[in-house]
Amino acid sequence: MQLYGRGWKSTVINGGARRVILIGSENVTIKNFTIRNTATTCEVIRAEGCDNLTIGNNLITSEGRNIGVNIIHSHNAYLYHNTIKHEMDDWLAEGIALGFSENCKLHHNTIGKAITGIDVDRSKNASIYGNTVNHSHVGIWVMSEKNRIICNNIWSCATCGIKLMRDGNIVERNDVRGSSGCGIHVQGSSGNIIDANNFIDNVKNAYVNGCGTIPPVNWWRRNYWSDHHCSLPKIIPGRMEYAYHRYIPWANVDWHPAPAPYE
């Protein structure tokens, strides 16, 4: 099924129920709408069991603490050029939530004022590319393995710009700046590649912590750090929990930090 509006400025879907659009079929396309939810808590769009889903060129707004787009058990979904925001002086719960799904693409979306801008949970091989997330608590939160977070612009987040909690992800060529907390936080995970990113003017540009018997080891290389002003390796501080509420200092190292920010 394909639903095409004439343009998001002229084609508006208003809803005040728990969900404005509920999708339960494969091969669905939704493009060129304004989709607005005035309900206080739920989702604007929910898709479950919807392989080959396409959602593009939409303005998705909420007046409640909702999830903008919630995708569950849906493989090969493609979300692109959507703007997702809150209309009132409040927060979205999540801009885009992706759960239990594989091979999905989240490209060139703009998300403002969410508790979590993009949340990837138990999903593999997601491509998170070219998105802009601003004025959220957490910009991109990944609780899954083997995903690619590339060329995103994340700024002015309250807690952290990027948070990784699983192994084997690639974080490359992102611009993360102005966070009141941490630019990137790697928690309890190893084998992530963090390469050629800008970390600029965050209160703490990076932090790593682990737990259990295996120390967290991640590959940091060629990142630009606004708080590092020499050619020596950049130390990424952190700690490891070796017993319940017992910690030792820990660190990762960017051996070859970039001398200037990337364009």
PyMOL commands that set and color helices and strands:
alter all, ss='L'
color gray80, all
select strands_A, chain A and resi 2-4+12-15+19-23+29-31+34-37+43-48+54-56+59-62+67-72+78-80+83-86+92-99+105-107+110-112+114-121+127-129+132-134+138-143+148-150+153-155+160-164+170-172+175-177+182-187+193-195+198-200+204-211+219-221+224-225+234-243+246-254
alter strands_A, ss='S'
color yellow, strands_A
deselect
rebuild
show_as cartoon
